Amino acid sequence: MAVGEGNCCNLLSKFFLFVTNILIWILGSILLAVGIIAELQKEDYGDVSSSVLASPAIICITIGSILFLLGVLGSVGALVELYYVLIIYVILLGIILLAEIGIAIFIFIRRDETEEIVREQMEELIVEYRNDPDLQNLIDSIQSDLLECCGVDGPKDWELNPYFNCSSPSLQSCSVPFSCCLPEENSTIINTLCGDDILKGENTARRNEVIYTAGCYEEFDELLQDLLPLLAGVMIGIIVVEFMSIFLAIGLIIDISSERKQAENYNIQKKKSEDIALQKRTNN
């Protein structure tokens, strides 16, 4: 390969890595900022969610921090050609890529176990519903707007929550959140009391008229099946970009290492030449 071609490839590699990781850095910064703001704006609820998965703010902070760090390492390492920074970038991106592939394989091979894990996590979210305002808003949005559902497999799942359980002394005993309520025709006002006592046996017959009776897991699974081609395409695109980033970063690392060796050899040869010249002058 000619020198000009090598410099051109090196420049294109740096440009691709820089632009890609700047976009990753921007996305990470947005998620991190949203997560931090949401966490700071929470009121003092005492014992908040015991599960990290039950806190949207913590999830945003975690993912945002990883993307922020990855973006900084990749963009700065490519722009300034920092050898060790690029090595850390390749290792971190490689770990993320392996984790993604591992999760995809696990979901494909162990579908039944994956479904059970998802159900358990959804049930955990129901238990933690009143403990985190962000989580509460998220569940309400999913039930009323996104999926139009109630509970994991149906409204009875809300008995898992200590506030809605029929044996609870709470005023919401044997009830469901207002987000389970069917919208009233020709009305923009939400009836927040429509789910009161709806889990009691005598109200079983009228549930279909008052609340959503489909479980959120079933609705989520149907939505996932509809979006599967799109999600698969996005995942393949992400994995391809990650592979390219690792490949190009390794290429830059090799180029930097080669340039270092050439510089060291040049300095050694220069030192030898200076020593020989000095020795000749001394002998003369």
C-alpha positions in Angstrom: 0.0 0.0 0.0 1.3 3.4 -0.9 2.0 6.0 1.8 -0.8 8.3 0.5 -3.3 5.4 0.6 -2.2 4.5 4.2 -2.7 8.1 5.3 -6.1 8.3 3.6 -7.3 5.1 5.3 -6.0 6.4 8.7 -7.8 9.6 8.2 -11.1 7.9 7.3 -10.8 5.6 10.3 -10.2 8.6 12.6 -13.2 10.4 11.1 -15.6 7.5 11.4 -14.5 6.8 15.0 -14.7 10.5 16.0 -18.1 11.1 14.5 -19.6 7.8 15.8 -18.4 8.4 19.3 -19.4 12.0 19.4 -22.9 10.8 18.7 -22.6 8.2 21.4 -21.3 10.9 23.8 -24.2 13.2 23.0 -26.7 10.3 23.6 -25.0 9.4 26.8 -24.9 13.0 28.0 -28.7 13.3 27.4 -29.5 10.1 29.3 -27.2 11.0 32.1 -28.6 14.5 32.5 -32.2 13.2 32.4 -31.4 10.5 35.0 -29.6 12.9 37.3 -32.4 15.6 37.1 -35.1 12.9 37.7 -33.2 11.6 40.7 -32.6 15.0 42.2 -36.3 16.0 41.7 -37.6 13.0 43.6 -39.3 13.8 46.9 -38.2 12.0 50.0 -40.2 8.8 49.8 -38.3 7.0 52.5 -37.5 3.5 51.4 -37.4 3.7 47.6 -37.2 0.8 45.1 -35.0 -2.0 46.3 -34.4 -3.1 42.7 -32.3 -1.0 40.3 -34.5 -2.2 37.5 -37.5 -0.6 39.2 -36.0 2.9 39.0 -36.0 4.5 35.5 -33.8 7.3 36.8 -31.1 4.9 37.9 -31.3 3.0 34.6 -30.8 6.3 32.7 -27.9 7.2 34.8 -26.2 3.8 34.4 -26.7 3.5 30.6 -25.9 7.2 30.2 -22.6 6.9 32.2 -21.5 3.9 30.1 -22.3 5.7 26.8 -20.7 8.9 28.0 -17.4 7.2 29.0 -17.4 5.2 25.7 -18.0 8.3 23.6 -15.2 10.2 25.4 -12.7 7.4 25.0 -13.5 6.8 21.4 -13.6 10.4 20.2 -10.6 11.7 22.1 -8.6 8.5 21.5 -9.2 8.7 17.7 -8.7 12.5 17.4 -5.5 12.7 19.4 -4.3 9.2 18.7 -3.9 8.2 22.3 -2.6 4.7 22.3 -3.7 3.5 25.8 -7.0 5.3 25.6 -7.8 3.5 22.4 -6.9 0.1 24.0 -9.3 0.8 26.9 -11.9 1.8 24.4 -11.5 -1.4 22.4 -11.7 -3.5 25.7 -14.8 -1.7 26.9 -16.6 -1.9 23.6 -15.6 -5.5 23.2 -17.1 -6.3 26.6 -20.4 -4.5 25.7 -20.5 -6.3 22.3 -20.0 -9.7 23.9 -22.6 -8.9 26.5 -25.1 -8.0 23.8 -24.4 -11.2 21.8 -24.6 -13.3 25.0 -28.0 -11.8 26.0 -29.3 -12.3 22.4 -28.2 -16.0 22.4 -29.7 -16.5 25.9 -33.0 -15.0 24.9 -33.1 -17.2 21.7 -32.1 -20.4 23.4 -33.8 -20.0 26.8 -37.0 -18.3 25.7 -39.1 -19.9 28.5 -36.6 -18.8 31.2 -36.5 -15.3 29.6 -40.2 -15.0 29.8 -40.2 -16.0 33.5 -37.5 -13.4 34.2 -39.5 -10.7 32.5 -42.6 -11.7 34.4 -40.8 -11.6 37.7 -39.4 -8.2 36.9 -42.8 -6.9 35.9 -44.2 -8.2 39.2 -41.4 -6.5 41.1 -42.4 -3.2 39.4 -46.0 -3.7 40.6 -44.8 -4.3 44.2 -42.6 -1.2 44.0 -45.3 1.0 42.4 -45.8 3.4 45.3 -42.1 3.6 46.3 -40.8 5.6 43.3 -42.6 8.5 41.6 -40.7 8.0 38.3 -41.6 4.3 38.3 -45.2 5.1 39.1 -45.5 7.6 36.2 -43.8 5.0 33.9 -46.2 2.2 34.8 -49.2 4.6 34.5 -48.1 5.7 31.0 -47.6 2.1 29.9 -50.9 0.9 31.2 -53.1 3.8 30.0 -51.3 5.0 26.8 -48.8 2.6 25.4 -50.3 -0.9 25.9 -53.8 -0.3 27.4 -53.5 -3.1 29.9 -53.7 -3.8 33.6 -51.3 -5.9 35.7 -48.9 -8.5 34.4 -51.4 -11.1 33.4 -54.5 -9.2 34.5 -55.9 -6.8 37.1 -55.6 -9.4 39.9 -51.8 -9.0 39.8 -52.2 -5.6 41.6 -52.9 -7.6 44.8 -49.1 -8.1 44.9 -48.9 -4.4 45.9 -49.3 -3.9 49.6 -51.5 -0.8 49.0 -53.9 -2.5 46.6 -54.0 -5.9 48.2 -57.5 -6.9 49.4 -56.3 -7.6 52.9 -54.6 -4.2 53.2 -56.0 -1.5 55.6 -55.3 1.1 52.9 -58.1 3.1 51.3 -57.1 1.6 48.0 -57.6 -1.9 49.2 -58.9 -4.3 46.5 -58.5 -1.5 43.9 -56.3 -0.9 40.9 -54.4 2.3 39.7 -56.4 4.8 37.7 -54.2 4.0 34.7 -56.1 0.7 34.4 -59.4 2.5 33.8 -61.1 2.5 30.4 -61.3 6.1 29.0 -64.8 7.5 29.2 -66.5 8.5 26.0 -66.8 12.2 25.2 -64.8 13.1 28.4 -61.3 14.4 28.8 -61.4 14.1 32.6 -59.8 11.0 34.1 -62.0 9.2 36.7 -59.3 8.4 39.2 -61.7 6.5 41.4 -63.0 4.1 38.7 -60.8 1.3 39.9 -61.9 1.4 43.6 -63.0 -2.0 45.0 -62.9 -3.5 41.5 -61.0 -6.5 42.6 -63.7 -7.6 45.0 -65.6 -10.7 44.0 -69.0 -9.0 43.6 -67.5 -6.6 41.0 -66.0 -9.3 38.8 -68.9 -9.1 36.2 -68.5 -5.4 35.6 -64.6 -5.3 35.2 -64.8 -5.4 31.4 -66.9 -2.2 31.5 -64.6 -0.3 33.8 -61.0 -1.3 33.4 -58.6 -2.9 31.0 -58.6 -6.7 31.6 -55.8 -7.7 29.3 -52.4 -8.2 31.0 -49.5 -6.0 30.1 -47.2 -9.0 29.4 -49.5 -10.3 26.7 -49.8 -6.9 25.1 -46.1 -6.3 25.4 -45.4 -9.6 23.7 -47.7 -8.8 20.8 -46.1 -5.4 20.4 -42.7 -7.0 20.4 -43.7 -9.5 17.8 -44.9 -6.6 15.6 -41.7 -4.7 16.0 -39.4 -7.7 15.8 -38.2 -7.1 12.3 -37.4 -3.4 13.1 -35.7 -4.3 16.4 -33.7 -7.0 14.7 -32.5 -4.6 12.0 -31.6 -2.0 14.6 -29.6 -4.5 16.7 -27.8 -5.8 13.6 -26.9 -2.2 12.7 -25.6 -1.5 16.2 -23.5 -4.7 16.2 -22.1 -3.9 12.8 -21.1 -0.4 13.9 -19.5 -1.8 17.0 -17.6 -4.3 15.0 -16.4 -1.6 12.6 -15.4 0.6 15.5 -13.4 -2.1 17.2 -11.7 -3.1 13.9 -10.8 0.6 13.0 -9.7 1.3 16.5 -7.4 -1.8 16.4 -6.1 -0.5 13.1 -5.3 2.9 14.6 -3.6 1.2 17.6 -1.4 -0.8 15.2 -0.5 2.3 13.2 0.4 4.2 16.3 2.5 1.3 17.6 4.2 1.1 14.1 4.9 4.8 14.2 6.4 4.6 17.7 8.7 1.7 16.6 9.8 3.7 13.6 10.5 6.7 15.7 12.4 4.6 18.2 14.4 3.0 15.4 15.1 6.4 13.9 16.3 7.7 17.3 18.5 4.6 17.8 20.0 5.1 14.3 20.5 8.8 14.9 22.2 8.1 18.2 24.5 5.5 16.6 25.4 8.0 13.8 26.1 10.7 16.4 28.2 8.3 18.4 30.2 7.2 15.3 30.7 10.8 14.3 31.8 11.7 17.8 34.2 8.8 17.8 35.7 9.8 14.5 36.3 13.4 15.7 37.8 12.0 18.9 40.2 9.8 16.9 41.2 12.6 14.7 
